Amino acid sequence: MKRAIIHIDEEKCNGCGLCIPSCAEGALQIVNGKAKLVADNLCDGLGACLGDCPRGALTIIEREAEAFDEEAVQQFLTAQEQSAPQALTFKGCPGSRARTLNAPEAGEAGDDGQEIPSALGHWPVQLSLVNPTAAYFQEADLLIAADCVPFAYADFHRHFLRGRALTIGCPKLDDAAFYVQKLAKLIHANNLKSITVV
């Protein structure tokens, strides 16, 4: 039958895995570093995963495909739950895996001749990779920086970054519409104390 179904542009897909949690049917998985449709009958064609792709690799197309099968979805999800727990762990790009770093306390700036420690408190920082619901954004002072600022402003860590959650992007070269959507999700999902833009 001809019906609406997800299409993944492998040229655009970077394997970040952000689309995976958005597919309640489990129809998407990362295979060999790219998002793949597990089976046609697992995709409902409604596109819940579309908005989470930072590269625009996901679209809904109409093509010959097996009909959506809710019973097959339930069987597949049950089998996934019963299989080894590692089958459900994050399998996207390791660089996009959210983690908190041990940033130094505010008074630990180095003296003359000493190395100044990094004030970065989490990873990733690239706006296209951050999870807007990551714990480090909750009740945070958010710093939004153009990705060239840390290179142009030598004392970026001490003057801007210390004690703030960071996200970066290029306002000139990156997809501004995507950033607006991502920032809206980030702001909506967290009780931010402040937002600083540099």
C-alpha positions in Angstrom: 0.0 0.0 0.0 1.1 3.6 -0.6 1.3 5.6 2.6 3.2 8.2 4.6 6.4 7.0 6.1 9.6 8.3 7.5 12.6 8.8 5.1 16.1 9.3 6.4 18.6 11.1 4.2 21.9 9.3 5.0 24.0 12.1 3.6 22.5 14.6 6.1 22.3 12.2 9.1 25.3 12.5 11.5 24.2 9.7 13.8 23.5 11.9 16.8 20.6 9.8 17.9 18.3 12.7 19.0 15.5 11.3 16.9 15.5 7.9 18.7 13.7 8.9 21.9 11.0 10.8 19.9 9.8 7.6 18.2 7.4 6.0 20.6 7.1 3.0 18.3 10.9 2.2 18.4 11.0 2.3 14.6 14.3 4.2 14.5 17.7 2.9 15.6 21.3 3.9 15.0 23.0 1.4 12.8 26.6 1.9 11.6 26.5 5.5 12.7 23.3 6.4 10.9 19.6 6.5 11.8 17.7 3.6 10.2 14.1 2.6 9.9 13.9 -0.8 11.6 10.8 -1.9 9.7 8.1 -0.2 7.7 5.3 -1.7 9.8 6.7 0.0 13.0 6.5 3.5 11.6 3.1 5.3 12.0 4.1 8.0 9.5 3.0 10.8 11.9 6.6 12.3 12.1 7.0 12.7 15.9 10.8 12.4 15.3 11.0 15.2 12.7 11.7 18.2 15.0 14.5 16.6 16.9 16.9 16.2 13.9 19.5 19.0 13.9 20.5 18.2 10.3 17.0 18.0 8.7 17.7 14.4 7.7 14.2 13.2 8.5 11.2 13.8 6.3 7.8 12.2 5.7 7.4 10.8 2.2 4.7 8.8 0.5 5.8 5.4 -0.8 4.9 1.8 -1.1 5.2 0.4 2.4 3.8 -2.3 4.7 0.8 -1.0 6.7 1.5 0.3 10.2 0.9 -2.5 12.7 0.3 -1.5 16.3 0.4 -5.1 17.5 3.9 -5.6 15.8 5.0 -2.4 17.6 3.9 -3.8 21.0 5.7 -7.1 20.3 8.8 -5.3 19.1 8.9 -2.9 22.2 8.3 -5.9 24.5 11.2 -7.8 22.9 13.4 -4.7 23.2 12.6 -4.4 26.9 13.3 -8.1 27.6 16.6 -8.1 25.8 19.8 -7.0 27.4 19.6 -3.5 29.0 22.6 -2.3 26.8 20.3 -2.5 23.8 18.4 0.5 25.1 21.4 2.6 26.0 22.5 5.7 24.0 24.2 4.7 20.8 24.6 8.1 19.1 27.7 10.1 18.6 29.8 9.9 21.7 30.5 13.6 21.5 26.8 14.4 21.9 26.4 12.3 25.1 25.4 14.6 27.9 27.8 14.7 30.8 28.6 17.0 33.7 32.3 18.0 34.1 34.1 19.0 37.3 34.4 22.7 36.8 36.5 24.5 39.5 35.0 26.7 42.2 34.6 30.4 41.5 37.7 31.4 43.4 40.1 29.1 41.6 41.4 31.4 38.9 45.1 31.0 38.3 47.7 33.7 39.2 50.2 35.1 36.8 52.3 32.4 35.3 49.9 29.6 36.4 47.5 27.8 34.1 43.9 29.0 34.5 41.6 26.0 34.8 38.6 25.5 32.5 35.3 26.7 33.8 33.3 24.4 31.5 30.8 22.4 33.5 29.2 20.1 31.0 29.4 18.5 27.5 28.2 18.9 24.8 27.9 22.6 24.2 27.1 22.9 20.5 23.5 23.9 20.3 22.7 21.4 17.6 23.9 18.6 19.9 22.7 19.6 23.4 19.7 17.9 24.9 17.4 20.8 25.9 16.2 18.7 28.9 19.7 17.8 30.2 19.9 18.2 34.0 22.7 20.8 33.9 20.2 23.3 32.3 17.7 23.0 35.1 17.6 26.2 37.1 20.8 27.3 35.5 22.3 30.7 34.4 22.4 30.1 30.7 25.2 31.5 28.5 24.5 31.5 24.7 27.7 32.3 22.8 28.6 32.6 19.2 31.2 29.8 18.7 33.9 32.3 17.7 33.6 34.3 21.0 36.0 32.1 23.1 38.7 32.6 20.5 38.2 36.3 20.2 37.7 37.0 23.9 40.8 35.7 25.7 39.3 35.7 29.2 36.0 34.1 28.2 36.1 31.4 30.9 36.6 33.8 33.8 34.4 36.7 32.6 31.5 34.7 31.0 31.5 31.0 31.5 32.2 30.4 35.2 29.0 29.2 36.9 26.9 29.1 33.8 25.5 26.4 31.5 26.8 27.0 28.0 25.5 26.5 24.5 27.2 27.7 21.4 26.4 28.2 17.7 27.3 30.3 14.7 24.6 32.9 14.1 26.0 33.6 10.6 26.6 30.2 9.2 24.3 27.8 11.1 20.5 27.2 10.7 19.0 30.1 12.7 15.4 28.7 12.4 16.6 25.4 14.0 18.3 27.3 16.8 15.2 29.3 17.5 13.2 26.1 17.9 16.0 24.4 20.0 16.3 27.5 22.3 12.6 27.7 22.7 12.6 24.0 23.8 15.5 24.6 26.2 13.9 27.7 27.7 10.5 26.1 28.1 11.9 22.9 29.6 14.0 24.5 32.3 13.5 27.1 35.1 16.4 29.2 34.0 17.7 31.9 36.4 19.2 34.1 33.7 20.2 34.2 30.0 23.3 35.9 28.8 24.1 36.2 25.1 27.7 37.0 23.9 
